Amino acid sequence: MSAIFNALPGIEVPVGAIKHSLTKMWADTSAKGGAAPASDDAKATQVNFVMHFGMNTSAEDAVVQFKTAVAFSRRYPCRVVVLCPMADDTAIGEVRAKIYGECHLGKSKGDTRCCEFVMLTYSHGARSFIENQVSICLSTDLPLYYWAHRFVSSARINQFQFLLGSAKRVLLDSAVVPSDALTFPWPRPEAVRDLAYARLLPVRQALGQFLSAYEPAKLVDGLKAVKLRHHAAVTAEANVLLGWLKTRLEACGMKPGQAALATETCEDCVSFDLGFAYANSSHFRWSGDLAQGSAHFEADFGGGRTVLPAAVSLLTPEAALGEAMFF
């Protein structure tokens, strides 16, 4: 039995009656005076979203991610299918289902939007046909997005060829998946997006906007090293940020092998502490403390020293989902 499935909210229903049960759920909600869609148009479903929990997911973590999906669906109305593998695999070919829905007001009083969730828990023996069941639960003629969370093995997730091959975006989080996940030969590697990269959008924007005030050639002239010290809690984000910096500096004219780029974990530093080392008098340093929401720039590229306090943050989990899916 899946502890994740039991921890998630919803009404358990027969697998073969999911569509009918969703209709009945809304009818019962409306009869009791609760918020329910007046018609199918009120659901305004824009996308299909499959959230797949791996065996490394705890029940508590699953509830957190479920709430993230609910928050996301309020901005982007969607049909969400949640997959929960069974840890206790004594049942051969077993699949169970739950349904959940909620409505909320949009930009105006008359703008009511409703989202629907279908939770499916399955045994290992049912893995070969669980994707068929997922396809039945999805809304037709809408793009599919697939989020694989805390899975144990890239090779095992790769068995879900329908989801990986059909999804417009495949979402992974390099902070909580196997180390080979971003380099694994997925069916459509161009569709893979890292949520750690998406979370860093405000950081990338802040660094890019500050450094764009200087000529690109000055940023790489005499550059010897780029070092990013970081707290252990943001190791994945630091690795992603260093890779992004390498790409941007190469676009500015940094030659292969010109500068040593490295990250270093430190327990006594702020979230991020970035420094560029030069053979000339140029200087650049940026530090960001996510706990305090504050950042600090220091730079001198020959035109005088610039010091600038700033804000720093990561995207919220639901905003990171949107960033990874649509941008």
Protein Blocks (a to p, Z undefined) as FASTA:
>chain_A
ZZklmmpgcddddfklmmmmmmmmmmmmmmnopacdfbfklnopabdcdddddfklcfkl
mmmmmmmmmmmmmmmgcddddddddfblmbghiacddddddddddfbfklccdddddddd
ddfklmmmmmmmmmmmpcehiacddddehifblklmmmmmmlmmmpmbdcddfklgcfkl
mmpccfblmlpccfklmmmmmmmmmmmmmmmmpcfklmmgopabdcddddfklmmmmmmm
mmmmmmmmmmnopaehkaccdddddfkbcfbdcddddfblbdcdddddfknopacdddde
hiapaddddddddddfklmmmmmmmZZ
